[in-house]
Amino acid sequence: MRLEELDYHLPPGQIAQRPLDRRDASRLLLLNPSCGALEDRRFAEFPDFLDGNELLVLNNARVIPARLFGRQAGLHSQKPSRSTRPEHLTGKVEVLLTRQVGADSWEALVRPGRKMPSGERVYFGDGELEGEVVARGDFGLRTLQLVSHDERSVSEHLERLGHVPLPPYIDRADETADRERYQTVFAKRPGAVAAPTAGLHFSMEIVEKIRKRGVELCEVTLDVGLGTFQPVHTETLEGHVMHSESYEIPTETADRINVAHAAGRPILAIGTTVVRALEDAGLRAAETGSTSIVAAGRAEAHLFIIPGFQFRVVDSLLTNFHLPRSTLLALVCAFAGRELVLTAYQHAVAAGYRFYSYGDCMLIR
């Protein structure tokens, strides 16, 4: 499939730059794939759309303050003392941590990358946190080993010095409010560098209304990383290499999914990250000859879902509106059909919906 087939026009003014005052105040476009019907609704009505027999699957990944600003030391410089201040170093550096690969070791995107060979060091704050480039990898990645130079842990320094990794289409610096709003109300497991944005619409009041409908909720963890927001640079989707993302499906969640599927109950994924985790786990189960619909445990998702993919697990999907020519839009088109999805997007543009991470959402069922 050619990448240009996933294109659409979006006026820049419809890219949401800030969240609404209330999480559940967003708009919701209801899409029925069986007949192509579209309805303009509000997310506050979401519990009313549920029949009560659904199994709703959430991603409980927690976004870490993964964007850091520091100064490089230079390959031949001496390590600074605790009193060394960053203005005595040279070369401003921006670091985006993308995935933890070891104890205080992270894959990261570094800018400017061409000036960051192996052995280079970066100091953050007043030099109390150091990062050394220990390896270079694909996709322009570097592996950084982080070290604390005072009594605080590396994770404590990240919380204090790091910035919320807002996506590049949000044209502003992160603010204090983003630490809470670029996080779902059910976020628990730190490690993601982007929010599972379909979950941002949920307030605790909405969650309680869903439970009162009799809907069963369960959780998975997919650490949203480079695989989710990496651009497609090939002319066809088939030529794109998807970066892996770590995920974990607890045994209890897998059991609930298997029971629901066997009973013919619909499995509703909250966001594309949940779809990727569940369908990857579905493939793992099928490859081992298991009678279960999904395999429990921790794994790496290399799966790239494009039109033609056969879904094994997910029946319904709540998702935000995604960038043109993106892997996420490809997934949604695979789920509901390219022509129908692009028609829904054209409707959303014409109706003034807000797009992307802090924008509105669409329920496909």
TAVEN-V174259 format. One record per backbone hydrogen bond with DSSP energy under -0.5 kcal/mol. CO is the residue of the C=O (numbers start at 1). NH is the residue of the N-H. E is the energy in kcal/mol with one decimal. If there is no record, write none. Layout:
BEGIN
CO_NH_E / CO_NH_E
END
This chain:
BEGIN
1_237_-2.8 / 2_5_-1.6 / 3_6_-2.2 / 4_7_-1.2 / 6_325_-2.6 / 11_14_-2.4 / 12_15_-1.8 / 14_16_-0.8 / 14_355_-3.2 / 22_25_-1.4 / 23_26_-0.8 / 24_44_-0.6 / 26_43_-2.7 / 27_361_-2.0 / 28_30_-0.6 / 28_41_-3.0 / 29_31_-0.6 / 29_363_-2.3 / 30_39_-1.8 / 31_33_-0.7 / 31_365_-2.1 / 32_35_-0.9 / 32_36_-2.7 / 32_37_-0.6 / 37_32_-2.3 / 39_30_-2.9 / 39_41_-0.7 / 41_28_-2.6 / 42_45_-1.9 / 43_46_-2.5 / 45_48_-1.6 / 45_49_-0.8 / 46_49_-1.4 / 47_50_-1.1 / 54_56_-0.6 / 54_216_-1.9 / 55_57_-0.5 / 55_268_-2.6 / 56_58_-0.5 / 56_218_-2.2 / 57_270_-2.3 / 58_60_-0.6 / 58_220_-2.7 / 60_188_-3.3 / 60_189_-2.0 / 62_191_-1.8 / 62_192_-1.8 / 64_66_-2.2 / 64_165_-0.5 / 66_68_-0.6 / 66_97_-2.4 / 67_163_-2.7 / 68_95_-2.9 / 69_125_-0.6 / 70_93_-2.8 / 71_123_-2.9 / 72_90_-1.4 / 74_77_-1.3 / 81_84_-1.6 / 85_88_-2.2 / 86_89_-1.8 / 90_72_-0.7 / 91_72_-2.6 / 93_70_-2.8 / 94_111_-2.7 / 95_68_-2.9 / 95_97_-0.6 / 96_109_-2.5 / 99_107_-3.2 / 102_104_-0.7 / 102_105_-1.5 / 104_146_-3.0 / 105_101_-2.4 / 105_102_-1.4 / 106_144_-3.3 / 107_98_-2.9 / 107_99_-1.4 / 108_142_-2.7 / 109_96_-2.9 / 111_94_-2.8 / 112_115_-1.1 / 113_116_-2.1 / 117_120_-1.9 / 120_133_-3.0 / 121_73_-2.9 / 121_74_-0.6 / 122_131_-2.8 / 123_71_-2.1 / 124_127_-1.6 / 124_129_-1.2 / 128_149_-3.2 / 129_124_-2.8 / 130_147_-2.8 / 131_122_-2.8 / 132_134_-0.7 / 132_145_-2.4 / 133_119_-3.4 / 135_143_-2.7 / 137_140_-0.6 / 138_141_-1.8 / 140_110_-0.5 / 141_137_-2.7 / 142_108_-2.7 / 142_144_-0.6 / 143_134_-2.9 / 143_135_-0.9 / 144_106_-2.7 / 144_146_-0.7 / 145_132_-2.0 / 147_130_-2.8 / 153_157_-1.9 / 154_158_-2.5 / 155_159_-2.1 / 156_160_-1.7 / 157_161_-3.4 / 158_162_-2.2 / 163_67_-2.1 / 164_166_-2.3 / 167_170_-1.9 / 169_171_-1.0 / 170_172_-1.9 / 175_178_-1.2 / 175_179_-0.6 / 176_179_-1.3 / 177_180_-1.2 / 177_181_-2.4 / 178_182_-2.3 / 180_183_-0.6 / 184_187_-1.3 / 188_190_-0.8 / 189_62_-3.4 / 192_64_-2.6 / 195_197_-1.6 / 196_199_-2.0 / 197_200_-1.5 / 198_201_-0.8 / 199_202_-1.3 / 203_207_-2.1 / 204_208_-2.2 / 205_209_-2.0 / 206_210_-2.3 / 207_211_-2.1 / 208_212_-2.1 / 209_213_-1.0 / 210_213_-0.5 / 210_215_-1.6 / 211_214_-1.8 / 216_56_-3.1 / 218_58_-2.5 / 220_60_-2.7 / 221_248_-2.7 / 222_224_-1.3 / 224_193_-3.0 / 225_228_-1.3 / 225_229_-1.1 / 226_230_-1.7 / 231_233_-0.6 / 235_3_-3.2 / 236_239_-0.8 / 237_240_-1.7 / 240_242_-0.6 / 245_301_-3.2 / 246_223_-2.3 / 247_299_-2.5 / 248_221_-2.2 / 248_250_-0.6 / 249_297_-2.9 / 250_254_-2.6 / 251_255_-2.6 / 252_256_-2.1 / 253_257_-2.5 / 254_258_-2.6 / 255_259_-2.4 / 256_260_-2.6 / 257_261_-2.7 / 258_262_-2.1 / 259_263_-1.6 / 260_265_-2.5 / 261_264_-1.2 / 266_55_-2.5 / 266_268_-0.6 / 267_269_-0.6 / 267_315_-2.6 / 267_316_-1.9 / 268_57_-2.6 / 269_271_-1.2 / 269_318_-2.4 / 271_275_-1.5 / 272_276_-2.5 / 273_277_-2.1 / 274_278_-2.9 / 275_279_-2.8 / 276_280_-1.9 / 277_281_-2.3 / 278_282_-1.9 / 279_283_-2.0 / 280_284_-2.1 / 281_285_-2.0 / 281_295_-0.9 / 282_286_-2.2 / 283_287_-2.6 / 284_288_-1.3 / 285_290_-2.2 / 286_289_-1.1 / 297_249_-2.4 / 299_247_-2.6 / 299_301_-0.5 / 300_302_-0.8 / 301_245_-1.3 / 303_305_-0.6 / 304_306_-0.7 / 306_309_-2.0 / 309_311_-0.8 / 316_269_-2.6 / 317_319_-0.5 / 317_364_-3.4 / 318_271_-1.9 / 319_362_-3.0 / 321_356_-1.0 / 323_326_-0.9 / 325_232_-0.6 / 326_330_-1.8 / 327_331_-1.8 / 328_332_-2.1 / 329_333_-2.5 / 330_334_-2.1 / 331_335_-1.7 / 332_336_-2.3 / 333_337_-2.4 / 337_341_-2.5 / 338_342_-2.8 / 339_343_-1.9 / 340_344_-2.1 / 341_345_-2.4 / 342_346_-2.3 / 343_347_-2.1 / 344_348_-2.5 / 345_349_-2.5 / 346_350_-2.4 / 347_351_-2.3 / 348_353_-2.7 / 349_352_-1.3 / 354_360_-2.9 / 355_16_-1.7 / 356_359_-2.3 / 360_321_-0.8 / 361_29_-2.3 / 362_319_-2.7 / 362_364_-0.6 / 363_31_-3.0 / 363_365_-0.7 / 364_317_-2.3
END
